[in-house]
Amino acid sequence: MRSGERSITVAYKDVDFDVGYDYSPGEKMVKYYSDGHGYPGCDPSIEINFIEYEGRDMSEYFADEMGYFELEIWEQTEPFDDYI
């Protein structure tokens, strides 16, 4: 999956919210470059930009629940293992 902004619908307590997020793909590890140093790589990541309900941003009300929304995004989207 390519990087960039996306949106998805996430149900929370039987209410559907529109969640906007940025996705950054992981990067492969490089053991050695030609000059002898390497790069450990990184895992794919997402960052939530907003959580909306009926066009209103509700993000501030879910500050303690961001982990739930992130997990739902990971579970609803295609596997992000193309960087390995």
DASUL-V144014 format. One record per backbone hydrogen bond with DSSP energy under -1.0 kcal/mol. CO is the residue of the C=O (numbers start at 1). NH is the residue of the N-H. E is the energy in kcal/mol with one decimal. If there is no record, write none. Layout:
CO|NH|E / CO|NH|E
//
This chain:
4|23|-2.2 / 6|21|-2.8 / 8|19|-3.2 / 10|17|-2.7 / 12|15|-1.2 / 15|12|-2.9 / 17|10|-2.8 / 18|52|-3.5 / 19|8|-2.0 / 20|49|-3.3 / 20|50|-1.6 / 21|6|-3.1 / 22|47|-2.0 / 23|4|-1.9 / 24|45|-2.6 / 27|42|-1.7 / 30|39|-3.0 / 33|36|-2.1 / 37|33|-3.5 / 39|30|-2.7 / 42|27|-2.1 / 45|24|-2.8 / 47|22|-2.6 / 50|20|-2.0 / 51|58|-4.1 / 52|18|-2.4 / 53|56|-1.8 / 56|53|-2.3 / 58|61|-1.5 / 59|62|-1.7 / 62|65|-1.6 / 65|69|-1.6 / 66|70|-2.8 / 67|71|-2.4 / 68|72|-2.3 / 69|73|-2.1 / 70|74|-2.5 / 71|75|-2.4 / 72|76|-1.9 / 73|77|-1.4 / 81|84|-1.2
//
